[in-house]
């Protein structure tokens, strides 16, 4: 990738920010162009030189202009409305961002090919374990890529659309799309997932700003991956993945949500009182989410390296640095 352009949509989120830093550290001479809209992180958290451009992927013309201007050879398509709870409240917006945004990206590539038929970027599309939905049953765990896609919320449906659109553009137009079905991922800068909520509130309890940690369903189980392991997998897919294929990217150990609280208490050496918050309970919630990443390992040599205890410790340190 030396002296070439990598283009990242949705770069002002957890994954995008860490991906920028990893690419900057790993690759010399790389030109990174990153788009963002409604950041979920502080842009100042990104500790690497990068050209940041505001771009709403729902609108074709600006996205096409950027693809035409920079002609990236690698595209990481991360832009999304990525919260299942928000998708219940705003299903049409979720579908528009995730599905129409993906169409706009691939159509921009197609349109550019009319001017330059040799243009042929590799596109890594960030899909989701939420696509499996009702297939996440004990007999299917850990789920393989061939497991039926039966999403249980509008977000999951939108990611199925994104996933299958990516395959369609590969099959019909020869665009080198690679689909990454990402399982539960967290790390420093993450917001609005169970680990980030628990670590943030634990720091506030420790500082006596809050008295209790509000929780939802503590009985679900999740394989949890550190975002820094995830971005390594995404880059390896860009280098070694097979166009047209789909790859699970999952943590290798399953934790009950209640165990996350135990780890936080052990690190902080305090007891954390909890309170059930009805607003944190989803209408439908997968009992266990755990994927089989053997295909990814076989094709790219990827392996998970960061244990959950380290991830949680780093997240606690992050909140301690930025919270008042």
SVG drawing of the C-alpha trace seen along z (x, -y; Angstrom):
<svg xmlns="http://www.w3.org/2000/svg" viewBox="-40 -18 47 46">
<polyline fill="none" stroke="black" stroke-width="0.4" points="0.0,0.0 3.0,-2.3 2.5,-5.7 -1.2,-4.8 -4.4,-6.1 -6.6,-4.5 -10.1,-5.9 -12.2,-5.4 -15.9,-6.3 -17.3,-6.7 -13.8,-7.5 -14.9,-9.5 -16.1,-6.4 -14.4,-3.8 -13.2,-1.5 -12.3,-4.3 -10.2,-6.2 -8.2,-3.2 -7.8,-2.1 -6.3,-5.5 -3.8,-5.2 -2.9,-1.6 -2.4,-2.4 -0.3,-5.4 1.9,-3.3 2.2,-0.3 2.4,-1.8 5.0,-4.3 4.1,-6.8 0.4,-6.0 -2.1,-8.7 -5.2,-8.4 -8.4,-10.2 -11.2,-9.8 -14.8,-11.0 -17.0,-11.6 -20.6,-12.7 -22.0,-13.0 -18.8,-11.9 -19.1,-9.5 -15.6,-10.2 -13.7,-13.5 -11.8,-14.2 -8.9,-15.3 -8.6,-11.7 -7.2,-10.7 -3.4,-10.7 -2.3,-10.5 -2.1,-12.9 -5.0,-12.4 -7.2,-14.4 -10.7,-14.5 -13.6,-15.4 -17.2,-15.8 -19.4,-13.6 -22.9,-12.2 -22.9,-8.9 -26.6,-9.3 -25.8,-11.8 -24.2,-10.5 -22.6,-13.5 -20.2,-14.5 -19.1,-10.9 -18.5,-10.4 -16.5,-13.7 -14.2,-12.4 -13.7,-9.0 -12.9,-10.7 -10.5,-13.2 -8.4,-10.7 -8.9,-7.4 -8.2,-5.2 -7.0,-1.7 -8.3,-0.5 -11.7,-1.6 -12.8,-0.7 -16.6,-1.4 -17.4,-1.9 -20.0,-4.6 -23.2,-3.4 -26.0,-4.0 -24.6,-1.3 -26.9,-1.1 -29.7,1.5 -31.6,-0.6 -31.5,-3.6 -32.8,-1.5 -36.0,-0.8 -36.6,-4.5 -35.4,-5.5 -35.6,-2.5 -36.0,-4.5 -32.9,-6.6 -30.9,-3.5 -31.8,-1.8 -31.0,-4.9 -27.6,-5.4 -26.6,-1.7 -28.2,-0.5 -28.4,-3.6 -25.0,-4.8 -23.5,-1.4 -25.2,-1.7 -23.9,-5.2 -20.3,-4.0 -20.5,-1.2 -22.3,-3.4 -19.5,-6.0 -17.0,-3.3 -19.0,-2.2 -19.5,-5.7 -15.8,-6.4 -15.0,-3.3 -16.8,-4.9 -14.0,-7.4 -11.2,-5.0 -12.0,-1.4 -8.8,-0.2 -10.0,-1.6 -10.4,1.4 -10.2,0.7 -10.6,3.3 -13.6,2.4 -13.8,3.8 -17.4,3.4 -18.1,3.4 -21.0,5.8 -22.3,7.1 -23.1,10.2 -26.5,8.7 -27.3,10.2 -27.5,13.7 -30.2,12.7 -32.5,15.6 -29.8,18.0 -27.7,17.3 -29.0,20.4 -27.0,22.8 -26.8,25.4 -25.4,22.9 -22.8,21.4 -20.2,20.4 -21.9,19.4 -20.2,19.9 -20.6,17.6 -23.0,20.1 -25.5,19.8 -28.9,18.3 -29.3,14.5 -32.4,13.9 -32.0,10.4 -34.1,9.4 -34.1,5.6 -34.0,2.9 -30.3,2.4 -29.7,6.1 -31.9,5.9 -30.0,2.9 -26.7,4.7 -28.0,7.7 -28.9,5.3 -25.4,3.8 -23.9,7.3 -25.8,8.6 -25.5,5.4 -21.7,5.8 -21.9,9.3 -24.2,8.2 -21.7,5.5 -19.0,8.1 -21.0,10.7 -22.4,8.3 -19.8,5.6 -16.6,7.3 -15.9,4.8 -13.5,6.4 -15.8,6.2 -15.0,8.2 -17.6,8.4 -16.5,8.4 -19.2,9.6 -18.0,7.9 -19.0,9.3 -19.1,7.4 -16.2,5.0 -15.2,2.5 -12.2,0.4 -11.1,-3.1 -13.4,-5.7 -16.3,-3.4 -19.7,-4.7 -23.2,-3.1 -22.2,0.5 -22.3,2.5 -18.6,2.4 -18.3,-1.3 -21.4,-2.1 -20.2,0.1 -16.7,-1.3 -17.8,-4.9 -20.4,-4.5 -17.9,-2.6 -15.5,-5.6 -18.4,-7.9 -19.4,-5.7 -15.7,-5.6 -15.7,-9.4 -19.0,-9.4 -20.7,-11.3 -23.2,-8.5 -24.4,-6.0 -25.3,-3.0 -24.6,-1.4 -27.8,-1.2 -27.9,2.1 -30.1,4.0 -30.1,7.8 -27.1,9.2 -27.8,12.8 -26.9,12.5 -23.5,13.7 -21.1,12.1 -17.7,12.9 -16.0,9.5 -13.2,8.3 -10.8,5.4 -11.0,2.8 -7.3,2.9 -7.5,6.6 -10.4,5.8 -8.5,3.2 -5.6,5.7 -8.2,8.1 -9.6,5.4 -6.2,4.5 -5.3,8.2 -8.5,8.7 -7.6,5.8 -4.2,7.5 -5.1,11.2 -8.9,11.5 -10.7,13.0 -13.0,10.7 -16.7,11.7 -16.2,13.6 -17.6,12.9 -15.6,13.3 -16.6,13.4 -14.5,11.4 -15.2,12.5 -13.7,12.7 -12.8,16.3 -14.1,16.3 -17.7,15.8 -18.5,13.7 -21.8,13.3 -22.6,9.6 -22.5,10.0 -18.9,11.1 -17.9,7.8 -19.0,6.1 -16.9,8.6 -13.8,7.7 -14.4,4.0 -14.8,4.5 -11.6,6.5 -9.7,3.8 -11.1,0.9 -11.2,2.9 -14.6,1.5 -18.1,3.0 -20.5,1.6 -24.2,1.4 -26.5,2.0 -30.0,1.0 -32.1,2.5 -33.1,-0.3 -36.1,0.7 -34.8,-1.7 -31.8,0.5 -33.8,3.7 -34.3,4.4 -37.6,5.7 -35.6,8.7 -32.1,9.6 -29.9,12.4 -29.0,14.7 -25.5,15.4 -23.4,13.8 -20.3,15.7 -18.8,16.3 -16.4,18.8 -13.4,16.8 -11.6,19.9 -12.1,18.7 -10.5,15.4 -7.6,17.1 -7.0,19.5 -7.0,16.8 -5.1,14.1 -3.3,15.6 -5.1,13.2 -5.3,14.0 -6.9,12.4 -4.2,11.0 -5.7,8.6 -7.5,10.2 -10.7,8.6 -9.1,7.6 -6.6,5.4 -9.3,3.9 -11.4,3.0 -8.4,1.6 -7.6,-0.6 -11.2,-1.8 -11.3,-2.7 -8.1,-4.7 -9.7,-6.5 -12.7,-7.5 -10.6,-8.6 -8.6,-10.9 -11.6,-12.6 -14.4,-12.6 -14.6,-15.6"/>
</svg>
